[in-house]
């Protein structure tokens, strides 16, 4: 369980670090979708839901000044 927690922390940290490097909402949505899907798979959750939430979060992160 501890390794899974570390994996999730690394995924989130790398997602936010990379989100600042991409230029468009579409690129951030793609990155968020990938991270959301991987996180859901690592946790044994619904991958489709993880992809949808990750894509929405990635597309909107610059609108709330989270990934700038």
N, CA, C and O atoms as CSV, one atom per row, in Angstrom:
chain,resi,resn,atom,element,x,y,z
A,1,UNK,N,N,0.826,-1.191,0.000
A,1,UNK,CA,C,0.000,0.000,0.000
A,1,UNK,C,C,0.870,1.254,0.000
A,1,UNK,O,O,0.509,2.254,-0.620
A,2,UNK,N,N,2.002,1.214,0.681
A,2,UNK,CA,C,2.864,2.386,0.760
A,2,UNK,C,C,3.474,2.712,-0.602
A,2,UNK,O,O,3.628,3.886,-0.941
A,3,UNK,N,N,3.820,1.698,-1.380
A,3,UNK,CA,C,4.355,1.937,-2.714
A,3,UNK,C,C,3.305,2.566,-3.611
A,3,UNK,O,O,3.622,3.432,-4.427
A,4,UNK,N,N,2.081,2.146,-3.469
A,4,UNK,CA,C,0.996,2.706,-4.270
A,4,UNK,C,C,0.816,4.187,-3.951
A,4,UNK,O,O,0.591,4.991,-4.856
A,5,UNK,N,N,0.912,4.552,-2.690
A,5,UNK,CA,C,0.793,5.951,-2.288
A,5,UNK,C,C,1.932,6.774,-2.877
A,5,UNK,O,O,1.716,7.892,-3.346
A,6,UNK,N,N,3.135,6.229,-2.855
A,6,UNK,CA,C,4.276,6.924,-3.455
A,6,UNK,C,C,4.088,7.099,-4.956
A,6,UNK,O,O,4.392,8.158,-5.505
A,7,UNK,N,N,3.586,6.058,-5.620
A,7,UNK,CA,C,3.347,6.127,-7.055
A,7,UNK,C,C,2.344,7.226,-7.377
A,7,UNK,O,O,2.548,7.995,-8.316
A,8,UNK,N,N,1.286,7.305,-6.623
A,8,UNK,CA,C,0.268,8.326,-6.857
A,8,UNK,C,C,0.838,9.718,-6.631
A,8,UNK,O,O,0.551,10.637,-7.398
A,9,UNK,N,N,1.634,9.880,-5.597
A,9,UNK,CA,C,2.248,11.181,-5.324
A,9,UNK,C,C,3.176,11.591,-6.464
A,9,UNK,O,O,3.191,12.755,-6.866
A,10,UNK,N,N,3.940,10.652,-6.981
A,10,UNK,CA,C,4.838,10.951,-8.089
A,10,UNK,C,C,4.048,11.299,-9.344
A,10,UNK,O,O,4.423,12.217,-10.074
A,11,UNK,N,N,2.963,10.582,-9.604
A,11,UNK,CA,C,2.129,10.886,-10.768
A,11,UNK,C,C,1.545,12.297,-10.686
A,11,UNK,O,O,1.578,13.043,-11.665
A,12,UNK,N,N,1.019,12.655,-9.535
A,12,UNK,CA,C,0.447,13.988,-9.391
A,12,UNK,C,C,1.511,15.068,-9.516
A,12,UNK,O,O,1.291,16.078,-10.185
A,13,UNK,N,N,2.649,14.869,-8.886
A,13,UNK,CA,C,3.712,15.868,-8.946
A,13,UNK,C,C,4.216,16.044,-10.376
A,13,UNK,O,O,4.427,17.169,-10.828
A,14,UNK,N,N,4.408,14.952,-11.074
A,14,UNK,CA,C,4.896,15.062,-12.446
A,14,UNK,C,C,3.845,15.665,-13.364
A,14,UNK,O,O,4.184,16.384,-14.304
A,15,UNK,N,N,2.580,15.384,-13.106
A,15,UNK,CA,C,1.516,15.975,-13.915
A,15,UNK,C,C,1.488,17.485,-13.761
A,15,UNK,O,O,1.398,18.209,-14.753
A,16,UNK,N,N,1.562,17.963,-12.539
A,16,UNK,CA,C,1.544,19.406,-12.328
A,16,UNK,C,C,2.808,20.063,-12.864
A,16,UNK,O,O,2.756,21.189,-13.360
A,17,UNK,N,N,3.922,19.387,-12.771
A,17,UNK,CA,C,5.164,19.945,-13.316
A,17,UNK,C,C,5.089,20.039,-14.833
A,17,UNK,O,O,5.509,21.041,-15.411
A,18,UNK,N,N,4.566,19.019,-15.478
A,18,UNK,CA,C,4.460,19.031,-16.934
A,18,UNK,C,C,3.345,19.942,-17.434
A,18,UNK,O,O,3.427,20.465,-18.545
A,19,UNK,N,N,2.321,20.136,-16.638
A,19,UNK,CA,C,1.193,20.963,-17.063
A,19,UNK,C,C,1.621,22.393,-17.336
A,19,UNK,O,O,1.038,23.055,-18.195
A,20,UNK,N,N,2.612,22.876,-16.637
A,20,UNK,CA,C,3.104,24.225,-16.871
A,20,UNK,C,C,3.927,24.344,-18.140
A,20,UNK,O,O,4.180,25.455,-18.606
A,21,UNK,N,N,4.351,23.222,-18.712
A,21,UNK,CA,C,5.204,23.239,-19.899
A,21,UNK,C,C,4.427,23.190,-21.202
A,21,UNK,O,O,4.980,23.500,-22.257
A,22,UNK,N,N,3.184,22.818,-21.154
A,22,UNK,CA,C,2.400,22.710,-22.383
A,22,UNK,C,C,1.669,24.020,-22.636
A,22,UNK,O,O,1.386,24.778,-21.708
A,23,UNK,N,N,1.368,24.273,-23.901
A,23,UNK,CA,C,0.892,25.588,-24.291
A,23,UNK,C,C,-0.624,25.709,-24.366
A,23,UNK,O,O,-1.154,26.795,-24.132
A,24,UNK,N,N,-1.327,24.654,-24.680
A,24,UNK,CA,C,-2.762,24.801,-24.943
A,24,UNK,C,C,-3.593,23.976,-23.967
A,24,UNK,O,O,-3.100,23.068,-23.300
A,25,UNK,N,N,-4.869,24.329,-23.913
A,25,UNK,CA,C,-5.802,23.573,-23.079
A,25,UNK,C,C,-5.909,22.128,-23.545
A,25,UNK,O,O,-6.058,21.220,-22.727
A,26,UNK,N,N,-5.835,21.911,-24.851
A,26,UNK,CA,C,-5.935,20.551,-25.391
A,26,UNK,C,C,-4.759,19.691,-24.930
A,26,UNK,O,O,-4.945,18.530,-24.563
A,27,UNK,N,N,-3.561,20.252,-24.946
A,27,UNK,CA,C,-2.389,19.498,-24.482
A,27,UNK,C,C,-2.493,19.196,-22.993
A,27,UNK,O,O,-2.178,18.088,-22.558
A,28,UNK,N,N,-2.936,20.186,-22.206
A,28,UNK,CA,C,-3.100,19.962,-20.766
A,28,UNK,C,C,-4.196,18.935,-20.497
A,28,UNK,O,O,-4.080,18.133,-19.570
A,29,UNK,N,N,-5.259,18.953,-21.304
A,29,UNK,CA,C,-6.327,17.967,-21.137
A,29,UNK,C,C,-5.814,16.561,-21.434
A,29,UNK,O,O,-6.161,15.612,-20.731
A,30,UNK,N,N,-4.998,16.425,-22.460
A,30,UNK,CA,C,-4.425,15.117,-22.784
A,30,UNK,C,C,-3.509,14.604,-21.690
A,30,UNK,O,O,-3.545,13.426,-21.332
A,31,UNK,N,N,-2.695,15.490,-21.170
A,31,UNK,CA,C,-1.805,15.117,-20.067
A,31,UNK,C,C,-2.607,14.750,-18.822
A,31,UNK,O,O,-2.290,13.779,-18.136
A,32,UNK,N,N,-3.641,15.527,-18.536
A,32,UNK,CA,C,-4.498,15.234,-17.384
A,32,UNK,C,C,-5.242,13.919,-17.546
A,32,UNK,O,O,-5.406,13.165,-16.588
A,33,UNK,N,N,-5.693,13.649,-18.772
A,33,UNK,CA,C,-6.401,12.395,-19.033
A,33,UNK,C,C,-5.490,11.198,-18.806
A,33,UNK,O,O,-5.894,10.200,-18.209
A,34,UNK,N,N,-4.258,11.308,-19.289
A,34,UNK,CA,C,-3.306,10.210,-19.090
A,34,UNK,C,C,-3.014,9.999,-17.609
A,34,UNK,O,O,-2.999,8.866,-17.127
A,35,UNK,N,N,-2.783,11.091,-16.893
A,35,UNK,CA,C,-2.497,10.970,-15.462
A,35,UNK,C,C,-3.701,10.445,-14.695
A,35,UNK,O,O,-3.552,9.628,-13.787
A,36,UNK,N,N,-4.883,10.906,-15.053
A,36,UNK,CA,C,-6.093,10.424,-14.381
A,36,UNK,C,C,-6.341,8.950,-14.627
A,36,UNK,O,O,-6.734,8.220,-13.717
A,37,UNK,N,N,-6.112,8.506,-15.867
A,37,UNK,CA,C,-6.288,7.094,-16.186
A,37,UNK,C,C,-5.280,6.210,-15.473
A,37,UNK,O,O,-5.632,5.149,-14.958
A,38,UNK,N,N,-4.023,6.647,-15.443
A,38,UNK,CA,C,-2.994,5.874,-14.743
A,38,UNK,C,C,-3.252,5.816,-13.244
A,38,UNK,O,O,-3.065,4.774,-12.614
A,39,UNK,N,N,-3.678,6.927,-12.682
A,39,UNK,CA,C,-3.960,6.952,-11.247
A,39,UNK,C,C,-5.133,6.042,-10.914
A,39,UNK,O,O,-5.084,5.298,-9.934
A,40,UNK,N,N,-6.193,6.098,-11.726
A,40,UNK,CA,C,-7.349,5.235,-11.493
A,40,UNK,C,C,-6.967,3.760,-11.610
A,40,UNK,O,O,-7.418,2.928,-10.822
A,41,UNK,N,N,-6.140,3.449,-12.591
A,41,UNK,CA,C,-5.699,2.061,-12.750
A,41,UNK,C,C,-4.847,1.616,-11.568
A,41,UNK,O,O,-4.972,0.483,-11.104
A,42,UNK,N,N,-3.982,2.503,-11.080
A,42,UNK,CA,C,-3.126,2.160,-9.942
A,42,UNK,C,C,-3.941,1.946,-8.673
A,42,UNK,O,O,-3.572,1.146,-7.813
A,43,UNK,N,N,-5.048,2.666,-8.565
A,43,UNK,CA,C,-5.894,2.535,-7.376
A,43,UNK,C,C,-6.975,1.470,-7.519
A,43,UNK,O,O,-7.694,1.175,-6.565
A,44,UNK,N,N,-7.086,0.897,-8.710
A,44,UNK,CA,C,-8.119,-0.104,-8.936
A,44,UNK,C,C,-9.493,0.508,-9.149
A,44,UNK,O,O,-10.510,-0.151,-8.933
A,45,UNK,N,N,-9.527,1.764,-9.570
A,45,UNK,CA,C,-10.797,2.456,-9.794
A,45,UNK,C,C,-11.229,2.370,-11.239
A,45,UNK,O,O,-10.647,1.632,-12.034
A,46,UNK,N,N,-12.249,3.127,-11.567
A,46,UNK,CA,C,-12.781,3.170,-12.922
A,46,UNK,C,C,-11.876,4.051,-13.773
A,46,UNK,O,O,-11.766,5.251,-13.523
A,47,UNK,N,N,-11.232,3.468,-14.769
A,47,UNK,CA,C,-10.271,4.191,-15.595
A,47,UNK,C,C,-10.968,5.276,-16.416
A,47,UNK,O,O,-10.423,6.369,-16.570
A,48,UNK,N,N,-12.153,4.997,-16.942
A,48,UNK,CA,C,-12.877,5.988,-17.739
A,48,UNK,C,C,-13.194,7.238,-16.915
A,48,UNK,O,O,-13.089,8.360,-17.411
A,49,UNK,N,N,-13.577,7.037,-15.676
A,49,UNK,CA,C,-13.837,8.177,-14.794
A,49,UNK,C,C,-12.551,8.940,-14.511
A,49,UNK,O,O,-12.556,10.171,-14.506
A,50,UNK,N,N,-11.465,8.241,-14.279
A,50,UNK,CA,C,-10.174,8.879,-14.058
A,50,UNK,C,C,-9.733,9.704,-15.254
A,50,UNK,O,O,-9.211,10.808,-15.097
A,51,UNK,N,N,-9.944,9.169,-16.445
A,51,UNK,CA,C,-9.590,9.892,-17.668
A,51,UNK,C,C,-10.440,11.157,-17.792
A,51,UNK,O,O,-9.918,12.226,-18.107
A,52,UNK,N,N,-11.740,11.041,-17.548
A,52,UNK,CA,C,-12.629,12.201,-17.673
A,52,UNK,C,C,-12.294,13.288,-16.664
A,52,UNK,O,O,-12.240,14.467,-17.014
A,53,UNK,N,N,-12.070,12.902,-15.426
A,53,UNK,CA,C,-11.735,13.876,-14.388
A,53,UNK,C,C,-10.364,14.492,-14.657
A,53,UNK,O,O,-10.183,15.699,-14.492
A,54,UNK,N,N,-9.415,13.682,-15.062
A,54,UNK,CA,C,-8.082,14.188,-15.368
A,54,UNK,C,C,-8.084,15.154,-16.542
A,54,UNK,O,O,-7.399,16.176,-16.509
A,55,UNK,N,N,-8.851,14.836,-17.579
A,55,UNK,CA,C,-8.932,15.725,-18.740
A,55,UNK,C,C,-9.564,17.059,-18.365
A,55,UNK,O,O,-9.084,18.115,-18.778
A,56,UNK,N,N,-10.629,17.015,-17.590
A,56,UNK,CA,C,-11.274,18.257,-17.156
A,56,UNK,C,C,-10.335,19.081,-16.286
A,56,UNK,O,O,-10.227,20.296,-16.456
A,57,UNK,N,N,-9.663,18.428,-15.366
A,57,UNK,CA,C,-8.717,19.131,-14.502
A,57,UNK,C,C,-7.562,19.732,-15.282
A,57,UNK,O,O,-7.144,20.857,-15.009
A,58,UNK,N,N,-7.046,18.991,-16.248
A,58,UNK,CA,C,-5.947,19.496,-17.061
A,58,UNK,C,C,-6.351,20.680,-17.915
A,58,UNK,O,O,-5.601,21.647,-18.051
A,59,UNK,N,N,-7.546,20.599,-18.491
A,59,UNK,CA,C,-8.003,21.689,-19.347
A,59,UNK,C,C,-8.294,22.960,-18.559
A,59,UNK,O,O,-8.127,24.066,-19.074
A,60,UNK,N,N,-8.724,22.806,-17.324
A,60,UNK,CA,C,-9.142,23.963,-16.529
A,60,UNK,C,C,-8.079,24.468,-15.555
A,60,UNK,O,O,-8.284,25.496,-14.910
A,61,UNK,N,N,-6.946,23.767,-15.433
A,61,UNK,CA,C,-5.980,24.145,-14.399
A,61,UNK,C,C,-5.405,25.540,-14.599
A,61,UNK,O,O,-5.116,26.229,-13.621
A,62,UNK,N,N,-5.230,25.975,-15.856
A,62,UNK,CA,C,-4.703,27.324,-16.058
A,62,UNK,C,C,-5.745,28.399,-15.793
A,62,UNK,O,O,-5.397,29.542,-15.498
A,63,UNK,N,N,-7.011,28.047,-15.896
A,63,UNK,CA,C,-8.090,29.011,-15.626
A,63,UNK,C,C,-8.167,29.401,-14.157
A,63,UNK,O,O,-8.656,30.479,-13.820
A,64,UNK,N,N,-7.688,28.531,-13.291
A,64,UNK,CA,C,-7.683,28.825,-11.851
A,64,UNK,C,C,-6.260,29.090,-11.363
A,64,UNK,O,O,-5.994,29.057,-10.161
A,65,UNK,N,N,-5.343,29.354,-12.305
A,65,UNK,CA,C,-3.944,29.684,-12.008
A,65,UNK,C,C,-3.230,28.611,-11.194
A,65,UNK,O,O,-2.416,28.929,-10.327
A,66,UNK,N,N,-3.525,27.357,-11.465
A,66,UNK,CA,C,-2.899,26.257,-10.752
A,66,UNK,C,C,-1.641,25.766,-11.469
A,66,UNK,O,O,-0.696,25.329,-10.811
A,67,UNK,N,N,-1.609,25.827,-12.786
A,67,UNK,CA,C,-0.486,25.247,-13.525
A,67,UNK,C,C,0.278,26.278,-14.345
A,67,UNK,O,O,0.900,25.927,-15.348
A,68,UNK,N,N,0.245,27.505,-13.948
A,68,UNK,CA,C,1.018,28.527,-14.669
A,68,UNK,C,C,2.330,28.755,-14.012
A,68,UNK,O,O,3.118,29.580,-14.475
